[in-house]
Amino acid sequence: MGVDAEYDKKHCYVYAKLPGQEPALGFIAHMDTSPAASGKDVKPRIEGNYRGRNIVLRRGNAGTDSVIMRTDDFPELLCHVGEDLIVTDGSTLLGADDKAGIAEIMNLLSYYSAHPELPHRTICVAFTPDEEIGSGTDHFDTKRFGAEEAYTVDGGKLGEIEYECFNAAAARVEIKGRSVHTGDAKNAMLNALMVGMEFHSLLPVAERPEHTEGYEGFYHLGKMEGCVDHACLRYIIRDHDYDKFQARKAFMTEAAEFINEKYRAFAGGDVIRITLRDQYYNMAIPLKDHMELITRAQNAMQELGIEPIILPIRGGTDGAKLTYMGIPCPNLCDGGYNFHGRYEYASVQEMEKSAELLILLAKP
């Protein structure tokens, strides 16, 4: 495209800049996909002119292992009648999170490169790694990036503008058990897996992702592995409210101490060790001084006939950390849905509209 681009091979960032009028405006998307589902050998296809029916992603033997995206499970599908939907083959995620954002940013660069006569702001681009594990900005070079304000293109439904996100932490709960032959286990065995289940049962059932929405926070057990002798549980902790976020971390610590007190004499020491690590914070606090970015996005959407939808992100983006690094960075839609699983899909028409939005935002 003739765009000045460079690759930070050591840290796996791509930076690009298309000179124009100042001040510069940045656009950011991430290259990695969620570890919650396989992203290897993705085989996308287009369900053209969607008719509002269930979509068979994979047809199994005699239908026993078929993968079907049903409108009863995903009623949002019915909003896309007549559109072209990019779907998976039922064995992997799609990767629209966030390759849809990458495609739309690449389209932005391509458009203005092909039309040098059209005025635009200096466009600074970054594609990051490791966003899905909360490390997307760990080695981000703000000077190399070059913009003092930006948007991540990492949202979903057309019209979404997000400038509030969770406060986020990761928790690693390690449990030390005692393995004894099952025939001689009475009053001797300490099953680390059972202790892990007991610990998990102390967390409020109603405060899991599947029972929360909006501003409600949660505890999420993402992985559990181990054996009688040793087990490890990995959680993420989320809350929009900072005080409640702190309280959630304290509650997990108290739950661990409760288990330790219960088993300490029998085990001869602590059986649970919990390690908490903050990942990012709610970007709404610093963004309150940069609401012109939100207003600008709203106005651009309305000019394109898009209804702006301002919602809190029930997740996070690279923009959360970048905002705290001095680059205010709200999040924009990219036309993808059902992220992090094999039922992920993207609307071609919504991606096209999202691409038009970026072009409009880049105008002086």
N, C-alpha and C positions, 0 to 999 in steps of 0.2 A: 504493500500500500504506500510505500514511501514514508511511513511514519517512523520517527526516531524511537526505536525500541531496544531494550536490553534485558538480558536474562541474568539474574543473580544465581549462578549455578550452585553456590555453597548453600544458600538458604531456600532455593526454589521459588523465587518471586520473579514475575515478569512485570517490567515497568515500560510505559510508552508515553510519548508526549507529541501532540499535534499543535504546533504554535498557532496562536491567534491573539485575540485581544485579552488584555488583563482586566480583572483578576482571573487567574486560572480556576478551573472547576474540575474536580476529580470524580472518577467513576471506578468502583471497585467491585470485583466478584471473586469467588473462590473456586479453585480448580478441583479440590478434593470432594469426595462424596461421603455420605454417612457410613460409619462402620456398622450401623444397625442392620444393614442388608448388603448382600454382595453387589459390588459395582464392577465385577469382572465380566468381560465379554457381553456387554449390554447389546441387545438386539432390538432396537426400537422399530416400530412400524407406525404408519399413519392410519388411523381410523377416520377415513374421509367422510365428510358430510354426515356427522353423527346423528342418529335417528332417535335417540332417547331410550335405547334398549340396553340390557345387560351386555357387557363386552367380554367375549371369551378371549382371555389372554393366552391361555394354553389349553389345548384339548388333550386330555389324558386317555389312557386305555379304558374303554367302556365308560368314560366319564368319571372314573373313580378318583383320579388325581388331577382333574381339570382345575384351572385357576380362572375364576370368573369375577369380574368387577361388576357387582350388582348395584343397581340404582337404589335398592332398599338400604344397602350398607353405605352408599355414597350418593345421597340425593343431590349433591352439588352438580353431578353429571347432567341432570336435567336442565341446568342453566346453559348448557353448551350445545343444544340441539341446532344442527345446521353448521356447526363448526368442524374443523379438522383437528382431531386429537392425536397427539403423539403418545403412544402407550408402550408398555414393556411386553416381553414375551412370557411374563409370569414367573421367571426364574431369578431376576435381578431387579434392583431399583432402576429407574430411568436415568437419573443424574441431572434432571432439570434443575435440581438444587446442587450446584448453581451454574450449570453449563448453559441454562437458558439466559442467565445474566451475562455470561461471557459472550454468547452469540449476539445479544442485543448491544453490548458495548462494542464488539467488533463491527457490527453494522453501523454504529455511530461513526467510528473512525473511517470506515469505508465510504460512507456518505459524504463526509466533509473532505476526504482526500480526493474523491471524484468530482467535487464541486468547489474548487479553490476560490471561485468568485463569490461564494457565500460567506458572509462574516460569521464568526463564531468566537467564543472565548477559547483561550488556550485550554486544551483538553488533556488532562493527566489521567493515566490509566494504571491500575495495578491489578494483577491477578495473583491471588495468595494461595498458599497451601495450608492444610491443617486447621481450617476454620471449624470443622465439625468436632474437633476435639479441644476447641478453645484455645488453640495456639497459633491462630492465623496471623497475628500481628507481632509475635515474639521477636522477630528480626526485621520488622518492617522499617524501611529507611524513609523517614518523613521528608528529608531533604531531597533524596533521589526521586521521590514521588512528585514533589514540586507544587502541590495545591494546598491552600490553607482552608479549603472547605470542599466537601465531597458528598456523594451519595453512594451507599452500597446498593447494588441491584440484586437483591437476594430475598425478595418477598414472594408472595404467591398471587392471589386473586387480583385481577386488573382493578386498579384504583387504590390499592392499599398504600398508605404512607405511614410509616412507623417510626416513632421517635422515643417510645418507651419500651424498655425491655426488662427482663428479669435481672436481679442480682443472682449470681450463679456461683456455686461451689461444687467440688467433687469430694466425695468421701470414700476412703478405702478402709474397710473393716476386716482386720486379720484376726483369725481365731485359732488358738492353739489347743488342740485336743490331746487325747491320750488313747492310743490304739492298743487294744487287748484282744486276744482271741475271743470270739463270741461265746465260746463254751465256758470261758472263765471271766466273763465281763462284769458280773454282778459286783457292784460297789467298787469297780476299778476303771471301767471304760468311761471316757469322756468324749462323746461324739461331736466333733467340731461342726459338722453339718447341722446337727440338731440344735446346737447352741446358736448357730447362725439363723436358723429358722425362728428360734425363740427371740433373738434380738430383733429380727424383722417384725415379729408380731407385736412388738412394743410401739411401732410407728403407726400413726393413725391411718386406718384403712381408707377413710374418706379423703385423705390428703395424698392421693396417688394421681398421676396424670389422667388416668381414665375416668376420674370422678371430679375433675376440676376444669374451670374455664375462666376466661377474662383475666381478672387480677388475682385469682386464687393461686397460691403457691403449692408446691408439692415436694414429696420425697419420691425418687424413682430408683428402684433396684434394676440396674442395667445388666449386671452379670453376677453369677454366683458359681463358684467352682471349688473343688477340693475333695477331701476324703475324710475319714474318721480323725486322722491325725492333725490335719490342717485344712482350713477353709478360708476363702476370701470373698467378700461381698463388695461390689462396687456400686456406689450410688451417685446420682446427681441431686443437688438441692437447689430449688428455685423459689424466688419470691420477688415481686415487684417492690414491696415495701422493705426498706433496709432494716428497720428494727425487727420485723418479723423474720427476715432472712437470718439475722444474728440469732434470734430465738430458736430457729430451726436447727442451726448448728449446735447451739447449746443443748437442745433437747436430745440430739443424737449422742452427744458426749455423755449426758446424764444417763441415757439408756445403756451405753456401754459400761458405765460405772455400776449401774444396777446389776448387770450380769456379772461383772467382776466380783462384786460383793457377795453375790449368791454362790459363786463357785470357787472363790479364792482359797478357802481352807481346804476344800477337796482337791484342788489342782496344785496347791502349793505356790500360788501366785496368780497374777492376772491372766485371764484367758483371752481377753479382747484388747486389741490395740486399734484405735481409730486415728486416721490421718485425714485432716481436712485441708483442702487447698482452694482458695478463692480463684475463680476463673475470669469473671468480668462483673461490672456493676451497671445499674440502670442508667442509661445515657440521658434520661429525661432531665436530670438535675443540671448538667452543664449545657444541655441544648436549650434550656429556657432562655438563654441569652442569644440564641441564634435562630429564633423562630421564623426569620425571613426565609430560611431554607424550606420550611414547611409551607409557608404562604406561597412561595414561588412554585413549588410542586403542585399545590392545589390549583393555582391559577392556570398553569400549563395543562393540567388534566381537564379543567373545565373548557379551555380553548379547544381541546381535542374531542370534546363530547364525552369525557370519562367522568363518572361520578366519584369524587374523592372519598375514600374510606379510611378514617384515622382510627387505628386500633393499637392496643399494646401488643408487642411481639411476645408470644408465648415461647420464647427461645432467645437467641442472641445472634448478633452478627459481628463481623470484624469492626463494623462501625461503632459498636459500643466501646471497645478498647481504644479505637482511634480517636473517638470524641474525648476520652480522658487523656490522650496523648497530644491534644491541642488541635485536632482536625475535626470540627463538628461534622457529623456524618450520619444523618438519618437514612432510613431504608426505603427502597421503592419496590413495587411489584415487578414480577417477571413473567407471570402467566402460568406458573407451575402449581400443581396440586398434589396432595397426598404424599408429601416428601418422606423420605427415609424408608420406603418399602416398595414392594413389587407392584402395588396398585398406584404408583406415582404416574402422573400424566401431565401433559402440557397442552394448552390450546394454541394452535398456530396463530389464530386471529388475535388472541390476547398478547402473544409475544410480539406480533407486528405493531400493535398499539403501544406496547411498552417501548418498543424501539423508536417509534415516533415521538414518544414523550422525552426520551433522552436527547434526541435531535433538537427538540424545542427548548429544553432546559439549557442546552449549550449555546443558544443564541445570546448575543450581547444584551 
